[in-house]
Amino acid sequence: MSKEVCIQTPVSFKDISSLEIGDIVYVTGTVYTMRDMGHERALKMLKNREKLPFNLKNMALWHCGPIIRQKNDKWEVVVAGSTSSSRFTQLTAELVELTGLRCVIGKGIMGAEMVNAAKKYGAIYLISTGGAASLYANSIEKVEEVYWIDLGMPEAIWVMRVNRLGPLIVGIDTRGNSLTDRTMKKVATKLDQIARKSGVDLSKTYVWWPRQKTIGSEKFYR
């Protein structure tokens, strides 16, 4: 049975160690946004033994390129939705290793490198809902700071104070379990059952598309 919890940043391993894939999570506290160029600059600095202007240790990183306007002397969030996280798999895994980053928020799947990093260093990946940028923006209380604005609005590092950002679903837990892997195995098993019931031989290719792909020891068609 999935549980529903709220975690507060900064996040300790104890705070997230009991979470399991499929659990529903809300995040309160400080969250940092980061996209492609932010990952690249941060990792380049770290590998050159330079200090980042912000501290990601035990914090939450959001794969998000928000739309923000300046009102008087303050920044105001218009919308803030997650961008697809699959392309950040290796980059974010390196950040987890090098900074002590504890919680990653994004959209869609993340691959084996992130699964391994979450298990080795005690981190989690939380999946947000695509197309819910207005909903998530309502959870942002204020913009506390911005770094690297020279990269452009969506690529800058926005430091946001959030209150119950969510709902988010645990996609990767600290034991290295992946919601994507579990779901794909269930799909593959169900397809095998349907095929056997229908008299379809899955060892044969009946059409040129969809092509057969292998997931672990299971076969999956997409």
C-alpha positions in Angstrom: 0.0 0.0 0.0 1.5 3.3 -1.1 1.8 6.0 1.6 1.7 9.8 1.4 4.3 11.9 3.2 5.7 15.4 3.2 9.5 15.9 3.4 11.3 19.0 4.4 14.6 20.3 3.0 17.3 19.9 3.9 16.7 16.2 3.6 18.5 13.5 5.6 18.9 9.9 4.6 16.6 9.0 7.5 13.9 11.2 6.1 13.7 9.2 2.8 15.1 5.8 3.6 11.6 4.3 4.3 10.1 5.6 1.1 9.2 3.1 -1.6 8.5 3.4 -5.3 4.9 4.4 -5.8 4.7 6.5 -2.6 3.2 10.0 -2.9 5.5 12.8 -1.7 5.1 16.5 -1.1 8.2 18.7 -0.7 8.4 21.8 1.6 11.4 24.0 2.0 14.1 25.2 -0.5 14.3 23.7 -4.0 16.9 24.5 -6.7 16.0 24.3 -10.4 18.5 23.1 -13.0 18.4 22.2 -16.7 20.9 21.3 -19.4 23.4 24.3 -19.2 23.2 24.4 -15.4 24.2 20.7 -15.1 27.1 21.3 -17.6 28.4 24.4 -15.8 28.1 22.9 -12.3 29.9 19.6 -13.2 32.6 21.5 -15.1 33.3 23.6 -12.0 33.2 20.6 -9.6 35.6 18.7 -11.8 37.9 21.7 -11.9 37.8 21.7 -8.1 35.9 25.0 -8.1 33.3 25.7 -5.4 29.7 26.2 -6.5 28.0 29.4 -5.4 25.2 27.3 -3.9 25.2 24.2 -1.7 23.2 21.1 -2.9 24.2 18.9 0.0 21.0 17.3 1.4 18.9 19.5 -0.9 16.3 19.0 -3.6 17.0 19.7 -7.3 14.1 20.2 -9.7 14.5 19.6 -13.5 12.5 22.7 -14.3 12.8 25.8 -16.5 10.3 28.2 -15.0 8.7 31.3 -16.5 9.4 34.1 -14.1 8.7 37.8 -14.3 10.2 40.7 -12.3 7.6 42.7 -10.4 9.1 45.8 -8.8 12.2 44.5 -7.1 11.0 40.9 -6.7 10.9 37.8 -8.9 7.4 36.3 -9.4 6.8 32.8 -10.7 4.3 32.5 -13.5 4.5 28.8 -14.3 6.9 26.1 -13.3 6.7 22.7 -14.8 9.2 19.8 -15.0 11.2 19.1 -18.1 11.9 15.5 -19.2 14.6 14.0 -16.9 15.9 11.1 -19.0 18.5 13.3 -20.7 19.9 14.2 -17.3 20.4 10.7 -16.1 24.2 10.6 -16.1 24.6 14.3 -15.3 22.4 14.2 -12.2 23.9 10.9 -11.1 27.3 12.7 -11.0 25.8 15.6 -9.1 24.4 13.2 -6.5 27.9 11.7 -6.1 29.8 15.0 -6.0 27.5 17.2 -4.0 25.5 15.0 -1.7 22.3 15.9 -3.5 19.5 14.0 -1.8 16.3 14.5 -3.8 15.7 14.9 -7.5 12.4 16.1 -9.0 11.6 15.7 -12.6 9.4 14.2 -15.3 9.4 10.8 -16.9 12.1 8.1 -16.5 15.6 8.2 -15.3 18.1 5.4 -16.3 20.5 3.0 -14.7 23.1 5.6 -13.7 20.6 7.4 -11.5 19.3 4.2 -10.1 22.8 3.2 -9.1 23.6 6.6 -7.6 20.4 6.7 -5.6 21.2 3.3 -4.1 24.9 4.0 -3.5 24.6 7.6 -2.1 21.1 7.5 -0.5 19.0 9.6 -2.9 15.5 9.5 -4.4 13.9 10.5 -7.7 10.4 12.0 -7.5 8.2 12.1 -10.6 5.9 15.0 -11.2 3.0 15.2 -13.6 3.5 16.7 -17.0 1.4 19.6 -18.0 0.8 20.7 -14.4 3.0 23.8 -14.4 0.3 26.1 -13.1 -0.5 23.7 -10.3 3.1 23.4 -9.2 3.6 27.2 -9.4 0.9 27.6 -6.8 3.2 25.7 -4.3 6.0 28.3 -4.7 5.9 30.9 -2.0 8.8 33.0 -3.2 12.0 33.1 -5.2 14.8 33.3 -2.7 17.8 33.7 -5.1 18.9 33.2 -8.7 22.3 32.1 -10.0 23.7 32.1 -13.5 21.0 34.3 -15.0 23.4 34.8 -17.9 22.3 31.3 -19.1 18.8 32.7 -19.7 15.6 32.5 -17.7 14.8 28.7 -18.0 18.5 27.6 -17.7 19.3 29.8 -14.6 19.5 28.2 -11.2 16.4 29.5 -9.3 16.3 29.0 -5.6 12.6 28.7 -4.5 10.8 28.4 -1.3 8.0 25.8 -1.8 5.2 24.6 0.4 3.9 21.1 -0.3 5.2 21.0 -3.8 3.4 18.0 -5.3 1.9 15.5 -5.6 5.1 13.7 -6.6 5.6 9.9 -7.0 8.7 8.1 -5.9 10.2 6.8 -9.1 13.5 5.6 -7.7 14.1 4.8 -4.0 17.2 4.6 -1.9 17.4 0.8 -2.3 17.7 1.2 -6.1 14.2 0.1 -7.0 12.8 1.7 -10.1 9.1 2.3 -10.7 9.8 2.3 -14.5 11.5 -1.1 -14.3 8.7 -2.6 -12.2 6.0 -1.2 -14.5 7.7 -2.5 -17.7 8.1 -5.9 -16.2 4.4 -6.0 -15.4 3.6 -4.9 -18.9 5.9 -7.5 -20.4 4.3 -10.2 -18.3 0.8 -9.1 -19.2 1.7 -9.1 -22.9 3.1 -12.6 -22.6 -0.2 -13.7 -21.0 -2.3 -12.1 -23.7 -0.1 -13.5 -26.5 -0.3 -17.1 -25.1 -4.1 -16.7 -24.7 -4.3 -15.5 -28.3 -2.0 -18.1 -29.7 0.6 -15.6 -30.8 4.2 -16.8 -30.9 6.3 -14.0 -29.5 9.5 -15.6 -31.0 8.3 -14.6 -34.4 8.2 -11.1 -35.9 4.8 -10.6 -37.6 5.2 -6.9 -38.7 8.2 -4.7 -39.2 6.9 -2.3 -36.5 6.7 -2.3 -33.6 10.1 -3.7 -33.1 10.9 -6.2 -30.4 12.9 -4.9 -27.5 14.3 -6.7 -24.5 14.0 -5.5 -20.9 16.1 -7.7 -18.6 14.9 -11.2 -19.2 11.5 -10.0 -20.4 10.4 -9.0 -23.9 8.6 -5.8 -24.5 6.9 -4.4 -27.6 6.5 -0.7 -28.2 
